[in-house]
């Protein structure tokens, strides 16, 4: 049930958090052996549910927004006293010493954290095949990936263990898994949600957000976890951007030239059907040009590895995390990092170190950052004439395990999502159709709505009109 339905039933006593958590843990026990969405399950959630049930009896309608709601948390977000691995062997035994700001806010709102979800190592990947603890399977079709890097969070919702999971999105890591698993996935405006207590991959890209079954649920969760935070100087206040209005009908721009190559025919069919649904609902559809968006993938895979190289330097085998013995300090560094990091992480560290090195900084990193600024300007110009930009969430449905052994082909799965993180604007993925396959269940397909800076509410408004109202 939705968060609103859950809350109403708990207030009347028709349902309780105790029942909800028991059912959540039962689903995990029955299904997660095959799916592997979770890296850890917190059995003390049962005690928290008992307390939440008592609180509903005492507080009634005054109960906090998420009281008793079972929530799963991606394992790169710190929960005090719990292991926070980031999907990496180098942090296999690391226990968080404090709560991330968003965890504090979830707890204050009464949410019950039932477990930690699997992920691509340090959020580097589009399939959750890069986890040091084994891959997660897509509950829709277990021969296929759930997407990444928040694949464990997406799978936790898709298999029915929870109705809300928190993921992180650096280049599409919430929206792409949402598309693959048939869920709603929301990436906020950069700075809307605190990154304090979130393991840094790309500091100027990362944002945490919800994976849910409805847009209304995503909005409720985002309202809880967002806001200015003194522990994160990049967080923004509500008045940072000009007010982005909510309208009865919207003008929606489609960058058709950006979608000409590499998009699965079935995905385009679902996309075009959704465009017709938007027209039928009275929204205006126009073609737009975003030529620099085509450079987004190249810019992203220069700027992001550069930040990865800097952020992951702290994992040196000395301060915390996996440490290997060596005869010299350099041996300790090399062995600890060599044993602790997986192939994809090493690849990005090497690339990032290269583009930041003397002689190459201006040629690569400097140009990527300049392209990024031009993309912001290009998008701002487009938003002077349209309210929303519409693209597919991903160029294909969920792919089979091992289908993208070539890193470059795997990176192309992010082509529609990375420009959003490069420019810092908000976006939401909605499941609007399926693609048939010869064997197995139809595969979900998502579309992506993109709004101007601070336009998070606009995305929720259109999403509820075009998705929630059809359920």
C-alpha positions as CSV (number, residue, x, y, z in Angstrom):
1,X,0.0,0.0,0.0
2,X,1.1,3.6,-0.4
3,X,2.5,5.6,2.5
4,X,-0.8,7.5,2.8
5,X,-2.9,4.3,2.9
6,X,-0.5,2.8,5.4
7,X,-0.7,5.8,7.6
8,X,-4.5,5.9,7.5
9,X,-4.8,2.2,8.3
10,X,-2.3,2.5,11.2
11,X,-4.2,5.5,12.7
12,X,-7.5,3.6,12.7
13,X,-5.8,0.4,14.0
14,X,-6.8,-1.6,10.9
15,X,-3.1,-2.3,10.3
16,X,0.1,-1.9,12.4
17,X,3.8,-1.3,11.9
18,X,4.4,-4.6,13.7
19,X,2.5,-6.4,10.9
20,X,4.3,-4.3,8.2
21,X,7.8,-5.2,9.5
22,X,6.9,-8.8,10.0
23,X,5.7,-9.0,6.4
24,X,8.8,-7.2,5.2
25,X,11.2,-9.6,6.9
26,X,9.1,-12.6,5.7
27,X,9.5,-11.4,2.1
28,X,13.2,-10.9,2.5
29,X,13.6,-14.4,4.0
30,X,11.6,-16.0,1.2
31,X,13.0,-14.1,-1.8
32,X,16.3,-12.6,-1.0
33,X,18.3,-15.8,-1.2
34,X,17.7,-15.6,-5.0
35,X,17.5,-11.9,-5.5
36,X,20.3,-10.7,-3.2
37,X,18.9,-7.2,-2.8
38,X,20.2,-7.0,0.8
39,X,23.7,-7.1,2.3
40,X,22.3,-6.9,5.9
41,X,18.9,-7.3,7.5
42,X,18.2,-5.5,10.9
43,X,16.2,-7.8,13.1
44,X,15.8,-5.1,15.7
45,X,13.4,-3.5,13.3
46,X,10.8,-5.8,15.0
47,X,11.3,-3.9,18.3
48,X,11.1,-0.5,16.5
49,X,7.8,-1.7,15.0
50,X,6.4,-2.4,18.4
51,X,7.2,1.0,19.6
52,X,5.8,2.6,16.4
53,X,2.6,0.7,16.9
54,X,2.3,2.0,20.5
55,X,3.0,5.5,19.2
56,X,0.2,5.4,16.7
57,X,-2.2,4.5,19.5
58,X,-0.9,7.5,21.5
59,X,-0.4,10.2,18.7
60,X,-3.0,9.2,16.1
61,X,-3.1,11.8,13.3
62,X,-0.3,13.7,15.0
63,X,2.1,10.8,14.3
64,X,5.2,11.6,12.2
65,X,5.0,11.4,8.4
66,X,6.8,8.0,8.0
67,X,6.0,6.4,11.4
68,X,6.3,2.6,11.1
69,X,7.1,2.6,7.4
70,X,9.8,-0.1,6.6
71,X,12.6,1.5,4.5
72,X,15.7,-0.1,2.9
73,X,18.9,1.9,2.7
74,X,21.7,1.7,0.1
75,X,24.9,0.6,1.8
76,X,26.9,3.8,1.0
77,X,24.7,5.8,3.4
78,X,25.9,5.7,7.1
79,X,23.6,4.2,9.7
80,X,25.2,4.4,13.2
81,X,26.4,1.1,14.5
82,X,25.8,-0.7,11.2
83,X,28.3,-1.9,8.7
84,X,28.7,0.5,5.8
85,X,30.6,-1.3,3.0
86,X,29.8,0.8,-0.1
87,X,29.7,-2.6,-1.8
88,X,33.5,-2.8,-1.5
89,X,35.9,-5.3,0.1
90,X,38.0,-2.4,1.3
91,X,35.2,-1.4,3.8
92,X,33.9,-4.9,4.4
93,X,34.2,-4.6,8.2
94,X,33.7,-0.8,8.6
95,X,31.0,0.2,11.1
96,X,29.5,3.6,10.9
97,X,30.1,5.8,13.9
98,X,27.3,8.3,13.2
99,X,24.1,8.6,11.2
100,X,24.0,10.4,7.8
101,X,21.8,13.5,7.9
102,X,19.1,11.8,5.8
103,X,19.1,8.8,8.2
104,X,18.6,11.2,11.1
105,X,15.6,12.8,9.3
106,X,14.1,9.4,8.4
107,X,14.3,8.3,12.0
108,X,12.8,11.5,13.2
109,X,9.9,10.9,10.8
110,X,9.4,7.5,12.3
111,X,10.7,5.3,9.5
112,X,12.0,1.8,10.4
113,X,15.2,0.8,8.6
114,X,14.9,-2.9,7.9
115,X,18.2,-3.4,6.1
116,X,21.1,-2.3,3.9
117,X,20.9,-2.9,0.2
118,X,23.5,-4.1,-2.3
119,X,25.1,-1.8,-4.8
120,X,27.9,-1.4,-7.4
121,X,31.2,-0.8,-5.5
122,X,31.3,2.8,-4.4
123,X,28.3,3.4,-6.7
124,X,30.4,2.7,-9.8
125,X,28.3,0.8,-12.3
126,X,25.0,0.5,-14.1
127,X,24.1,-3.1,-13.2
128,X,25.1,-4.0,-9.6
129,X,27.4,-6.6,-11.1
130,X,30.3,-4.7,-9.6
131,X,29.5,-5.3,-6.0
132,X,32.3,-7.1,-4.1
133,X,29.5,-9.2,-2.5
134,X,27.9,-10.6,-5.6
135,X,25.3,-9.3,-8.0
136,X,21.7,-8.5,-7.4
137,X,19.1,-10.0,-9.7
138,X,16.1,-8.2,-11.2
139,X,12.9,-9.5,-9.6
140,X,11.0,-8.9,-12.9
141,X,13.3,-11.4,-14.6
142,X,16.2,-12.9,-12.6
143,X,18.3,-13.5,-15.7
144,X,18.6,-9.8,-16.0
145,X,20.3,-7.0,-14.0
146,X,18.3,-4.6,-11.8
147,X,20.3,-1.7,-13.0
148,X,22.8,0.3,-10.9
149,X,24.4,1.4,-8.9
150,X,21.2,1.4,-6.6
151,X,20.2,-2.0,-7.9
152,X,19.8,-3.5,-4.5
153,X,17.4,-0.7,-3.4
154,X,15.4,-1.0,-6.6
155,X,15.2,-4.8,-6.2
156,X,14.1,-4.5,-2.6
157,X,11.0,-2.5,-3.7
158,X,10.4,-4.5,-6.8
159,X,10.3,-7.8,-4.9
160,X,7.9,-6.4,-2.4
161,X,10.1,-6.3,0.7
162,X,9.6,-2.6,1.2
163,X,7.6,0.2,-0.4
164,X,10.4,2.7,0.0
165,X,14.1,2.4,-0.5
166,X,16.8,5.1,-0.6
167,X,19.4,5.1,-3.3
168,X,22.0,7.6,-4.5
169,X,22.3,9.1,-8.0
170,X,25.6,10.2,-9.5
171,X,24.9,9.7,-13.1
172,X,21.5,8.0,-13.2
173,X,21.9,5.4,-10.4
174,X,18.4,5.9,-9.1
175,X,16.5,6.5,-12.4
176,X,18.0,3.7,-14.5
177,X,17.3,1.0,-11.9
178,X,13.8,2.4,-11.5
179,X,13.3,2.0,-15.2
180,X,14.7,-1.5,-15.3
181,X,12.5,-2.6,-12.3
182,X,9.3,-0.8,-13.1
183,X,9.5,1.8,-10.3
184,X,9.4,5.5,-9.7
185,X,12.9,6.9,-9.1
186,X,13.6,10.5,-8.2
187,X,16.9,12.5,-8.4
188,X,16.5,15.9,-6.6
189,X,18.0,19.2,-7.6
190,X,21.7,19.2,-6.6
191,X,22.0,20.4,-3.0
192,X,18.3,19.8,-2.1
193,X,19.4,16.7,0.0
194,X,22.4,16.7,2.4
195,X,25.4,14.5,1.4
196,X,26.6,14.4,5.0
197,X,27.2,10.7,5.8
198,X,26.9,9.7,2.2
199,X,30.1,8.0,0.9
200,X,31.5,10.4,-1.7
201,X,31.9,9.1,-5.3
202,X,31.6,12.3,-7.3
203,X,30.9,15.2,-4.8
204,X,29.6,17.6,-7.4
205,X,27.2,15.0,-8.8
206,X,25.9,12.8,-5.9
207,X,22.4,13.1,-4.6
208,X,20.3,10.7,-2.5
209,X,16.6,10.1,-3.4
210,X,13.8,7.6,-3.1
211,X,12.7,4.5,-5.1
212,X,9.0,3.9,-4.7
213,X,5.9,2.6,-6.4
214,X,4.1,5.9,-6.7
215,X,5.1,9.5,-7.3
216,X,3.2,10.6,-4.2
217,X,5.3,8.3,-2.0
218,X,8.5,9.7,-3.6
219,X,7.3,13.2,-2.8
220,X,6.6,12.4,0.8
221,X,10.0,10.8,1.3
222,X,11.8,13.6,-0.5
223,X,10.0,16.2,1.7
224,X,11.3,14.3,4.8
225,X,15.0,14.0,3.7
226,X,15.5,17.3,2.0
227,X,16.5,20.7,3.4
228,X,19.4,22.9,4.4
229,X,22.0,21.1,6.5
230,X,24.9,22.8,8.5
231,X,26.9,19.7,8.0
232,X,26.9,20.1,4.2
233,X,27.8,23.5,2.7
234,X,26.4,22.5,-0.7
235,X,22.8,22.1,0.6
236,X,20.5,24.8,-0.6
237,X,17.6,26.7,1.1
238,X,14.1,26.8,-0.5
239,X,14.7,30.3,-1.8
240,X,18.0,29.7,-3.6
241,X,16.3,29.3,-7.0
242,X,13.4,31.4,-8.4
243,X,10.1,29.8,-7.8
244,X,9.3,27.1,-10.4
245,X,5.5,27.2,-10.8
246,X,3.2,24.2,-10.9
247,X,0.7,24.4,-13.9
248,X,-2.5,22.8,-15.0
249,X,-0.9,22.0,-18.4
250,X,2.8,22.0,-19.3
251,X,4.9,22.6,-22.4
252,X,7.1,19.6,-22.8
253,X,10.3,19.6,-25.0
254,X,11.7,16.5,-26.7
255,X,15.3,16.5,-27.9
256,X,14.6,14.1,-30.9
257,X,18.1,14.5,-32.4
258,X,19.6,13.3,-29.1
259,X,17.5,10.0,-29.4
260,X,18.3,9.0,-32.9
261,X,20.9,6.3,-32.3
262,X,21.3,3.4,-29.9
263,X,17.8,3.4,-28.5
264,X,15.9,0.1,-28.5
265,X,12.9,0.0,-30.9
266,X,10.7,-1.3,-28.1
267,X,11.8,1.6,-25.8
268,X,11.0,4.1,-28.5
269,X,7.6,2.6,-29.0
270,X,6.8,2.9,-25.3
271,X,8.2,6.5,-25.3
272,X,6.1,7.5,-28.3
273,X,3.0,6.0,-26.7
274,X,3.6,8.1,-23.6
275,X,4.0,11.2,-25.7
276,X,0.6,10.6,-27.2
277,X,-0.8,10.2,-23.7
278,X,0.7,13.6,-22.8
279,X,-1.0,15.2,-25.8
280,X,-4.3,13.5,-25.0
281,X,-4.0,15.0,-21.4
282,X,-3.8,18.5,-22.9
283,X,0.0,19.1,-22.6
284,X,1.9,20.7,-25.4
285,X,4.7,18.8,-27.1
286,X,7.5,20.6,-28.9
287,X,10.8,19.5,-30.4
288,X,13.9,21.1,-28.9
289,X,17.6,21.0,-29.6
290,X,20.2,20.0,-27.0
291,X,23.3,19.4,-29.0
292,X,25.7,19.6,-26.1
293,X,23.8,16.8,-24.3
294,X,25.3,14.5,-26.8
295,X,28.7,15.5,-25.3
296,X,27.4,14.7,-21.8
297,X,28.6,11.2,-21.6
298,X,32.2,12.1,-22.6
299,X,32.3,15.1,-20.2
300,X,30.9,12.9,-17.4
301,X,33.4,10.2,-17.8
302,X,36.2,12.7,-17.4
303,X,34.8,14.9,-14.5
304,X,33.4,12.0,-12.5
305,X,36.6,9.8,-12.5
306,X,38.6,12.9,-11.5
307,X,36.4,13.3,-8.4
308,X,36.6,9.6,-7.8
309,X,40.4,9.7,-7.8
310,X,40.3,12.4,-5.2
311,X,37.6,11.0,-3.0
312,X,38.9,7.4,-2.9
313,X,42.5,8.5,-1.9
314,X,41.4,8.3,1.7
315,X,41.1,4.5,1.5
316,X,44.8,3.9,1.9
317,X,45.1,1.0,4.3
318,X,46.2,3.2,7.1
319,X,43.3,5.2,8.5
320,X,40.4,2.7,8.3
321,X,39.2,-0.1,6.1
322,X,41.1,-3.0,4.7
323,X,44.8,-3.0,5.4
324,X,47.4,-5.3,4.0
325,X,50.8,-5.8,5.5
326,X,53.8,-4.5,3.6
327,X,57.5,-3.9,4.2
328,X,57.2,-0.2,3.3
329,X,54.5,2.4,3.5
330,X,54.2,2.2,-0.3
331,X,53.7,-1.5,-0.1
332,X,50.9,-1.1,2.4
333,X,49.2,1.5,0.1
334,X,49.6,-0.7,-3.0
335,X,48.5,-4.0,-1.5
336,X,45.6,-2.5,0.5
337,X,44.2,-0.8,-2.5
338,X,45.0,-3.6,-4.9
339,X,43.2,-6.1,-2.7
340,X,40.4,-3.9,-1.5
341,X,39.2,-2.3,-4.8
342,X,37.5,-4.0,-7.7
343,X,38.3,-3.7,-11.4
344,X,35.8,-0.9,-12.1
345,X,36.9,1.2,-9.2
346,X,40.5,0.8,-10.2
347,X,39.7,1.7,-13.8
348,X,38.0,5.0,-12.7
349,X,40.8,5.9,-10.2
350,X,43.4,5.4,-12.9
351,X,41.4,7.5,-15.5
352,X,40.7,10.2,-12.9
353,X,44.3,10.4,-11.8
354,X,45.4,10.6,-15.5
355,X,43.1,13.5,-16.4
356,X,44.1,15.4,-13.3
357,X,47.8,15.0,-13.9
358,X,50.2,17.7,-15.0
359,X,50.0,18.2,-18.7
360,X,46.6,16.7,-19.1
361,X,44.5,18.7,-16.6
362,X,43.7,21.5,-19.1
363,X,43.4,19.1,-22.1
364,X,40.8,16.9,-20.4
365,X,39.4,17.9,-17.0
366,X,39.4,21.6,-17.8
367,X,37.5,21.0,-21.1
368,X,35.0,18.7,-19.5
369,X,34.2,21.3,-16.8
370,X,33.9,24.0,-19.5
371,X,31.5,21.7,-21.4
372,X,29.6,21.2,-18.2
373,X,29.1,24.9,-17.8
374,X,28.0,25.3,-21.4
375,X,25.5,22.5,-20.9
376,X,24.0,24.4,-17.9
377,X,23.6,27.5,-20.1
378,X,22.1,25.5,-23.0
379,X,19.5,23.8,-20.7
380,X,18.7,27.1,-19.0
381,X,17.9,28.6,-22.4
382,X,15.7,25.7,-23.3
383,X,13.7,26.1,-20.0
384,X,12.9,29.7,-21.1
385,X,10.5,28.1,-23.6
386,X,9.5,24.7,-22.1
387,X,8.5,23.6,-18.7
388,X,9.7,20.0,-18.8
389,X,12.2,18.1,-20.9
390,X,11.3,14.5,-21.8
391,X,13.6,11.6,-22.7
392,X,13.7,7.8,-22.2
393,X,15.3,6.9,-18.8
394,X,17.6,4.4,-20.5
395,X,18.2,3.3,-24.1
396,X,17.3,-0.3,-23.5
397,X,15.3,-2.4,-21.0
398,X,17.2,-4.4,-18.4
399,X,20.0,-6.4,-20.0
400,X,21.2,-9.9,-19.2
401,X,24.2,-10.5,-16.9
402,X,27.5,-10.1,-18.7
403,X,25.9,-8.4,-21.7
404,X,28.2,-5.3,-21.3
405,X,31.6,-6.7,-20.6
406,X,33.1,-3.8,-22.6
407,X,33.1,-0.8,-20.2
408,X,32.2,1.7,-22.9
409,X,29.0,-0.2,-23.9
410,X,28.1,-0.3,-20.2
411,X,28.7,3.5,-19.9
412,X,26.3,4.1,-22.8
413,X,23.4,3.0,-20.6
414,X,23.8,6.3,-18.8
415,X,23.4,8.5,-21.9
416,X,20.1,10.1,-21.0
417,X,20.7,10.4,-17.3
418,X,24.3,11.8,-16.9
419,X,23.4,15.3,-18.4
420,X,21.0,15.8,-15.5
421,X,23.8,15.3,-12.9
422,X,26.3,17.4,-14.9
423,X,23.9,20.3,-14.8
424,X,22.5,19.7,-11.3
425,X,18.8,19.8,-12.3
426,X,16.1,17.4,-10.9
427,X,14.7,14.5,-12.8
428,X,12.2,11.6,-12.2
429,X,11.8,8.2,-14.0
430,X,8.3,6.8,-14.3
431,X,7.4,3.3,-15.4
432,X,5.0,3.8,-18.4
433,X,5.1,0.6,-20.3
434,X,6.8,-2.7,-21.1
435,X,8.7,-4.4,-23.9
436,X,7.8,-8.0,-24.7
437,X,10.5,-10.7,-24.9
438,X,10.4,-14.1,-26.4
439,X,10.7,-15.9,-23.1
440,X,9.9,-14.5,-19.7
441,X,8.0,-11.6,-18.3
442,X,7.6,-8.3,-20.2
443,X,10.4,-5.9,-19.3
444,X,9.6,-2.4,-17.8
445,X,10.5,0.8,-19.6
446,X,10.7,4.2,-18.0
447,X,10.6,7.8,-19.2
448,X,12.5,10.7,-17.7
449,X,11.0,14.1,-16.9
450,X,13.6,16.8,-16.3
451,X,12.8,20.2,-14.7
452,X,14.7,23.4,-14.1
453,X,16.8,24.0,-11.0
454,X,14.5,23.9,-8.0
455,X,11.7,22.4,-10.1
456,X,11.3,19.2,-8.0
457,X,7.7,20.0,-7.2
458,X,6.8,20.4,-10.9
459,X,8.1,16.9,-11.5
460,X,6.0,15.5,-8.7
461,X,2.9,17.4,-10.0
462,X,3.2,16.1,-13.6
463,X,4.3,12.6,-12.4
464,X,1.1,12.3,-10.3
465,X,-1.1,13.5,-13.2
466,X,0.5,11.1,-15.7
467,X,1.3,8.1,-13.6
468,X,-0.4,8.0,-10.2
469,X,-3.8,9.0,-11.6
470,X,-3.6,6.0,-14.0
471,X,-3.1,3.4,-11.3
